[in-house]
Amino acid sequence: MTNFRFIYTGIRVRNMQESLEFYTDVFQMEVVDKIETAEPTKGQAVILKSPDSNQLLELNYYEEGSRFGPEYKNGEDLDHIAFDVEDLLNTVEELRQKGIEIVAEPFSIGSSIGWKEAFVKDPNGIWIELLERKKVNGKTLTDKQQERRDETESAPPSVSKGNILNVDSIQSEQE
């Protein structure tokens, strides 16, 4: 069986320069790679990365007439992308002062299940989730998931072939 690893999210943008400035200035992402207009796509791509993350974001722009870039539709079936933040309320206030559109105020959704989140829009209308993750014993759930992954990688083969993430155990740790 082939192992699949998720490596990046690609989003289509209407204006590459405006989008590049938004993600590098507002979210402090860094350019990892830049691909100039190339055939057969007639497109440009810029790959970005947050300093403390392994996730990549690929911005894609296609010239008019490219078969890879049909008429732009807001979001084009992409639901949203997410950024982890340390202090949701201060982050949202900073973005508001920069003129970024807040589409879901902090705690307006998810608070009933303990999430601290808000949503903003990028220049292309794509929703961006800002998430202050729950901490359990001083660690985010992602830190705990990485510890489990490390444990299963060093476990005997019969254990490491099992599920890395046990949802029931995470839910019980949240309580």
N, C-alpha and C positions, 0 to 999 in steps of 0.2 A: 504494500500500500504506500502511496506517495505521501510524504509529509508536506503539508501546506503551512506556510508561515505568512501571516499578514504583515506587509511591509510598508504600505503607504496608502493615503487617500488622495485621489486626484480630483480637483474641482475645476470646472470651466469658468473662466472670468471674461468679462466684457472689455476690461481695460487692464492690460498687464501692469503698466507702471503704477496706476492707482492702487491696484490690489497688492502689488509688491510693497509699496510704501505702507499700506495699511498693516500688513502682517509683520513687517520688519519694525515699523515704528511703534505700533500699538501693542503688539504681542512679543516684541523683541526676538522674533525668529531670525535665524541666520540663513543666508543663501548657501546651499550645499553644492548645487550644480545649476547651470543655466544652459539651455539648449536653444540656439537661435532657430529661426524659421527653417524648417526641414521638409523635404518631400518624403512621402506623398501626402503628409497631413496638412501642409501649409500652416503649420502651427509652431508655437513657441511654448517652451515649458521651463518653469523655474521650480526647483525642489528646495524646500525650506525645512528647517529643523529647529526646535526649541533647544536651548543650551542643556537642559537637564532631562531630555527625553530621547528615546530611540524612535519615536514615531516621526514619519515624514509627511509633509503636505506638498503635493505637486499642484502648482497653478498652471492651467492650460489655457492658451489663447489660440483660436483658429481664425485665419483670414476668411473674409467673405468668399463663399464659393467652395470652401473645403468640404468634402463629404464627411469629414470627422466633426464638423461644427454646424449642425443644423440650427435653425433659428433659435436664438437664446430664449430659454424659459427659466424664470426665477427658480433656482434650486435644482431644476431638471431631475426630480425624484430623489435628490439627496436630502436627507432629513436634517442633519446638522453635524457639526464637528464640535469637539469639546476641548477645553483647556482647564487644567487643574490650577487652582489659586489658593493661596494661604489665607487670605482675608477677603471674603466675598463682598462685604459691604464697602470696604475701602476701594476695592478694585472697581466696582460698579460706579462709585462716585468719581474716581479718576477718569473712567471712560466717558461718563456723562459730561465732565468738564472739557473733554476733548471733542465733544459734539457727536459721539457715537450713539446711534439709536439703541435705546434699551427697549426690547420687545416683551420681556417678561421680568418684572422686578424681582429682587431677591425674596425668597420664601413664598412667592405667589403660586408656585407649583412645587410639589415634592416634599413640602415641609411636614405633611401629615405622616410621612414614612421616614422622616429624619434627614432628608437630603437638604443641603444648602446649595441652591443653584439659582442662576439667572440666565437670561439669554439676551444677546445683542445681535446686530446684523452687520455683515461686512458690506463693502461697496457694491457687491453683486446681489445682495438680498439674501445671502446664505446665513442661516441662523448659526450662532456660535454659543455653545453652552459654557458657562463659567461655573465650575463645580468646586466647592470647598468640601472635600471628602471627609467622611466620618473617621475619627481616629479611635482605635481600640488599643488600650494600653500604650498610648503614645505613638502608634503607628497607623498609617492609612491602610485600608483594606488591600491596596495594591502591594504595599510592603509585605503584608502578611502572605499574600498570594505568591510573591517572589520567594519568601522563605520556604513555603511548601514546595515550590518548584525545585529549589536547591536541595531540599530534603529528599524528594523523589528521585532526582538525578543521581544522588549518592546511595540510594536504596538498592537492595538486591533486584535483579531483573523482574521477578514476579511482582514486586511492588511498583517499580517505576513504569511498568506497562499500563498501570491503572490510570484513573482520572487524576489529573494534577490538582484540579479545583473541585472541592466538595462543597456545594452550595449550602447544604444543611449545616456544615460546621461553621461557615462564615456567618450564616444567620444566627446561630446560637452564640457566636462571639459578639454579635452586635447587641444582644440583649443584656 
